[in-house]
Amino acid sequence: MRLAGAHSRDSQRGFVIVAVLWILMALSSLAMIFALYLSASARAMAIGDTALQNEALVSAGLELAAYQLSLTADDARPPRGAFHFRMDDANVTVTFISEAARIDLNLAPKEALAALFAVLGASKDAANEDADRIIGWRTLPAPGDANGEAARYAPLGYSPRQSLFTHVDELALVAGLSPALVERALPFVTVFNGSSDIDPHIAAPEVVAAFDKSSNANKDPFGGGLASMNGSPAGMNGSPASANSSAPPKNDATVAKSPCYRIETTIGFANGRRSTSEVVIALGDKQEPYRILSWQDDVEPQNIPPVRRRS
């Protein structure tokens, strides 16, 4: 009887030890899960903090750029510039350039558009056809005219806007334009220039070459009107039909000036991470110094600030 009782007590102790071990394993598993949760939460909070810091630094760059541009009158405003500052253990480089450096998809004449596509590698016939399609996309047919442009898009399953471009990415929707050509053209076009002209002093060589080619036919490479503060050229009423390229060229040669600037902010964080944001703003007045028209994060840097030589 004593042996049986001792064996029963030993069995009970064994069950208790096994149960305790299972409980310890469960607690250990819960501790590991909780540790992983805390680690993931910490990473998520760090990513969120970095995003907030990035937005704050870009906003600071915008404020400084807008302030610098507002210090001078419109006629004397620099078309481009750059500066650098440190904030929150981050190095921030800001470059700004007028949108007059790019060809406006809504206002550029057909000849300039065709010349740009030719400069980018399209054949003469293909470049002219592509320019016609852009004119067709942005232009509303006159009342009573047959809408032949819409018929071109029927096989594609959508209709042309037949109004002003709202974003340069719409270029990919224009019928007939190859994706490769669109990708090559995007760095040289805009919807914020506000003028049919460009500023050749700050424009890329491809843009200047395009206007040089178109000037051979028009004899007036930079002859359009200056941009007004509301983003439309002087004398334009803003309607889609008014964006047609049939307006007669002006005789007095001018250089385009735009109230819109493309601001590129490159941030180098202390942990080695780098990010580049591109924001387009429209300068305003004292009540509203500027308006944000476009904001893109994590873009490829394009505007390289000029190197300052030591005297």
Order of alpha helices (4+ residues) and beta strands (2+ residues): alpha-beta-beta-beta-alpha-alpha-alpha-alpha-beta-alpha-beta-beta-beta
